[in-house]
Amino acid sequence: MFLVLKMGSTLKELEDNYGGFADWIIRFMGAFRKQVKVIDVQKGDALPDPSQYEGVVVSGAHEMVTDLHPWSERTAVWLKEAAVKEVPVLGICYGHQLLAHSLGGRVDNHPFGPEIGTVEVELTDAGRKDPLFKTLPKKFIAHATHTQSVMKLPEGCVVLAGNGYEPIHAFRYGKNTWGVQFHPEFDSFIMEQYAEHQKHRLKEPEKIMELIAETPEANALLAAFMEMYSGD
């Protein structure tokens, strides 16, 4: 069984009509509900022994890692334990940043402001050899919406992907702990809703909306993660 840590909720209109972060993660994992346990961390659900699970996916959230919410810091301790036990973990956006924070890295506001929209991401040489990322093309598009970033990686991490705005779009710690700043669980409709919701923050909103497209290579990362560690 896999575990999804739901770190927060999406936009209310999306949550009500299109599901939330955990639903989208499970969809692109290609998993049945019975194969995945979802824990709502913000609501105070107990965190189990991570070694009970074949793999863990940590969702995004609208909160900021630097706010050091008690539920977030509690999860950071748990994630460090999971990494030490070598339980496979994939952190997404907030989950990516929280992983880095939990292992001794630094998270902060990106100096150039938010990155929003469908963006190009490029694998590093390490990314092209990585067991999870090696099936991706060297360049692919992915959905992004974030204000904070991993500004300094923990010791022992390897950068797997980036772009001109965000040099740490993906990293690996040890042999099976990954973080991705982009959103492999988003489709183009979800990205459109986020871009529309944040139009007031964007310098070129029309251009960003025009560039939104489906991101099958990025989406495939979730199914690849599940396939790598599924005992079925």
Secondary structure, DSSP 8 states (H G I E B T S, - for coil): -EEEEE-----HHHHHHH--HHHHHHHHHT--GGGEEEEETTTT-----GGGSSEEEE---SS-GGG--HHHHHHHHHHHHHHHTT--EEEETHHHHHHHHHTT-EEEE-TT--EEEEEEEEE-HHHHHSTTTTTS-SEEEEEEEESEEEEE--TTEEEEEE-SS-S-SEEEETTTEEEESS-TT--HHHHHHHHHHTGGG-SSHHHHHHH----HHHHHHHHHHHHHH---
